[in-house]
Amino acid sequence: MDFRCMLSHGITISGKILVATDGDPFDSTRQLALWSVVPAEEAAAYRQVEVEIINAGIVERKYSFPRAFVVDYKEDFSNSDGIGQFKLIIKQKKDKLATISIEGGYIGA
């Protein structure tokens, strides 16, 4: 996954769309797509989101957004290998900006 720089109070996340091949009905990117169409007026539009960037077993950054919502979600299946790509842009609810936390520099599990 590719984590772009913080957007004042949000983050862009992109990666491959991987469908479970072991019969697991849970498809995380499908869940993202469903979240992206929830109207902003509904409570379900806002979720707790934690993003960890791990490199060589070290958590370089951990972002926590207690009341995040989807700004944009796109899927692209034009890859000739048959692997789709997704791009998710989330932001923190404006009245909860002070609750965003950014950690990092500790050893991962």
C-alpha positions as CSV (number, residue, x, y, z in Angstrom):
1,M,0.0,0.0,0.0
2,D,1.1,3.5,-0.7
3,F,0.4,6.1,2.0
4,R,0.7,9.7,0.8
5,C,1.5,12.7,3.0
6,M,-1.0,13.9,5.5
7,L,-3.6,16.3,3.8
8,S,-4.0,18.9,6.6
9,H,-6.4,16.5,8.4
10,G,-6.5,13.4,6.2
11,I,-4.6,10.8,4.3
12,T,-4.5,9.1,0.9
13,I,-4.2,5.3,0.9
14,S,-3.7,3.2,-2.3
15,G,-3.0,-0.4,-3.0
16,K,-3.9,-3.6,-4.8
17,I,-7.4,-5.1,-4.7
18,L,-6.9,-8.6,-3.4
19,V,-9.9,-10.9,-3.4
20,A,-9.8,-13.8,-0.9
21,T,-9.2,-17.1,-2.6
22,D,-9.7,-19.3,0.5
23,G,-13.5,-18.9,0.6
24,D,-13.4,-16.1,3.1
25,P,-16.5,-13.9,2.2
26,F,-14.9,-10.8,3.7
27,D,-13.4,-8.5,1.0
28,S,-11.8,-5.5,2.6
29,T,-11.8,-3.3,-0.5
30,R,-15.4,-4.1,-1.1
31,Q,-16.1,-2.9,2.4
32,L,-14.2,0.4,1.6
33,A,-16.3,0.8,-1.5
34,L,-19.5,0.4,0.5
35,W,-18.3,2.8,3.2
36,S,-17.6,5.4,0.4
37,V,-21.3,5.6,-0.6
38,V,-22.7,6.1,2.9
39,P,-24.3,9.6,3.0
40,A,-22.5,12.1,5.2
41,E,-25.7,12.7,7.2
42,E,-25.6,9.1,8.5
43,A,-23.6,8.2,11.6
44,A,-22.1,5.2,9.7
45,A,-20.2,7.6,7.5
46,Y,-17.8,8.3,10.3
47,R,-15.4,5.5,11.5
48,Q,-12.4,5.0,13.7
49,V,-9.4,4.5,11.3
50,E,-5.9,3.5,12.2
51,V,-3.2,3.3,9.6
52,E,0.2,1.8,10.3
53,I,3.2,2.1,8.1
54,I,5.6,-0.7,8.8
55,N,9.1,-1.1,7.3
56,A,11.4,-4.0,8.2
57,G,9.3,-4.8,11.3
58,I,9.4,-1.2,12.6
59,V,6.3,0.8,12.8
60,E,7.5,4.1,11.2
61,R,4.1,5.9,11.7
62,K,0.8,5.1,13.2
63,Y,-2.1,7.5,12.3
64,S,-5.3,7.4,14.3
65,F,-8.4,9.2,13.0
66,P,-11.3,8.7,15.6
67,R,-14.0,10.2,13.3
68,A,-12.9,9.8,9.7
69,F,-15.0,9.9,6.6
70,V,-14.4,9.1,2.9
71,V,-13.6,12.0,0.6
72,D,-13.0,9.9,-2.4
73,Y,-12.7,6.2,-3.3
74,K,-11.7,4.9,-6.8
75,E,-11.0,1.5,-8.2
76,D,-9.1,0.8,-11.4
77,F,-9.1,-2.6,-13.1
78,S,-7.2,-1.6,-16.2
79,N,-4.0,-3.5,-15.1
80,S,-3.2,-6.2,-17.7
81,D,-2.3,-8.6,-14.9
82,G,-5.9,-8.6,-13.8
83,I,-5.0,-7.0,-10.5
84,G,-7.1,-4.0,-9.6
85,Q,-5.9,-0.9,-7.8
86,F,-7.8,1.2,-5.3
87,K,-7.3,4.8,-4.0
88,L,-9.0,6.0,-0.8
89,I,-8.9,9.5,0.6
90,I,-10.1,10.0,4.1
91,K,-10.3,13.0,6.4
92,Q,-11.0,13.6,10.0
93,K,-14.3,15.3,11.0
94,K,-13.6,19.0,11.3
95,D,-14.7,19.4,14.9
96,K,-12.5,16.5,16.0
97,L,-9.2,17.5,14.5
98,A,-7.5,17.7,17.9
99,T,-8.2,14.0,18.4
100,I,-5.9,12.9,15.5
101,S,-2.8,11.1,16.8
102,I,0.5,10.4,15.1
103,E,2.9,7.9,16.6
104,G,5.9,6.1,15.4
105,G,9.5,4.9,15.8
106,Y,8.8,1.8,17.9
107,I,9.4,-1.9,17.1
108,G,6.5,-3.7,15.4
109,A,5.3,-7.1,16.3
